[in-house]
């Protein structure tokens, strides 16, 4: 069985009052946030909390994100960053490193894939996650109660976890700094048996050994907003194949080509 969910982040002012949310359906979702963070941090946290909320399951996961930065961090760049001691190609620290390290731990032994969806394009799951993440950011802005959601409500009962404390988030080296002035609302995190931990540690060691070398183009500094126009020449056959792929995904040819980078 494949569990399909959307993960999204919201930040008013970016950075500013921020929220995250993952959403499966109206009865199965969770949200939380910070007083000050970014959209990327929100979406990374949403992904992390979804992995944690489903850690007691063996189902495949399909996670829909509208941030190519978040998807690329997890699926393309983390192996190279880890080999460099969590440093970028220019030697500078990787942004949001604490969140990425937590995600790196959470994905060990899991079967998952990501799918990019265009934000604010009326995709039902993406819109549901976005609206809940934004509701949290607005609640922090107003100082009202955080709409945390029911958490995971399907296929087993995750063990309860203590609420974590944080003062906010920083896009430099550390993603969350400790402090007493802010309580982050998180979904329940399941406990792991000793056997499960041992299996995941073994899988993690194997995954690290298979880490890919950096590619021809080191794209680890790409964010969501700056863009660069690239011109390429395709044969008629290549263009037809690309157009067919875009049609199957319901996106433009340009978007299909960008996803291949």
C-alpha positions, 0 to 999 in steps of 0.5 A, a space after each residue: 500500500 502507498 500512503 499519499 500525502 502533501 507537505 508544505 510550509 508557510 512563512 509570513 514575510 519569509 522569514 517571519 511567523 511560520 508554519 508547517 503541515 502534512 496532510 493525508 485527508 481531513 481526518 489525518 493531518 498535523 501542523 506546527 510552526 515557529 515564531 520566526 522561520 522560512 518557507 523552506 524550513 517549514 516544508 522540511 519540517 513537514 516532511 520530517 514530521 510525516 516520516 516520524 508520524 509513519 515510522 511504525 508503518 512499512 507502507 510506501 510513502 508518496 510525498 507531494 511537495 511544491 518546493 524543488 529545493 526541499 525535494 532536491 535536498 533530500 533526493 539529490 544533494 544530501 549524500 554529497 553534503 554528508 561526504 563533505 561533512 555537511 559542507 557545500 561545494 564552496 566549503 560553507 555550511 549547508 543551510 538548515 543542516 539540523 533539519 536535514 540531519 534529522 530527515 537523513 535519520 528518519 528515512 533510513 529503511 523507508 521506501 518513499 518517493 517525492 513528487 513535485 506539484 505546482 504550488 497554488 494551482 488548485 491541487 487538492 492535497 497541496 492546497 490542504 497542506 498549504 492552508 493548514 501551514 498558513 493557519 499556523 503562521 497566522 496563529 503565531 502572528 496573532 498570538 492565538 492557539 495553534 491548530 495542530 490537527 489530529 496527527 496520524 489516525 490510520 493503521 496503528 497508534 504511534 507512541 506519544 512523544 514529548 513536545 519539543 522546545 525551540 526559540 525559532 529557526 535560522 537558515 545558517 548552520 542550525 535550523 532550530 535553536 533551544 530556548 524557553 520562549 517558544 513551544 513547537 507543536 509536533 505530531 506524535 512520534 512512534 517509538 522504535 524497538 531495539 530490533 528496528 533500530 538495529 535494522 535501520 542502522 544497518 540500512 543507514 550504513 549501507 546507504 552511506 556506503 552507496 552515497 553518490 559522487 557529486 554530479 557535473 553541476 553542483 546545484 546545492 545552492 538553488 533556492 525556490 525564487 532565483 531563476 536562470 534561463 537555459 536554452 537547449 536544442 532537442 531533436 523532434 523525437 526528444 521533443 515529442 517524448 518530453 511533451 508526452 511526459 509533460 502531458 502525463 504529469 499535467 504540467 508544461 513542457 518547460 516544467 517537465 524539462 526543469 524537473 530533469 535538471 
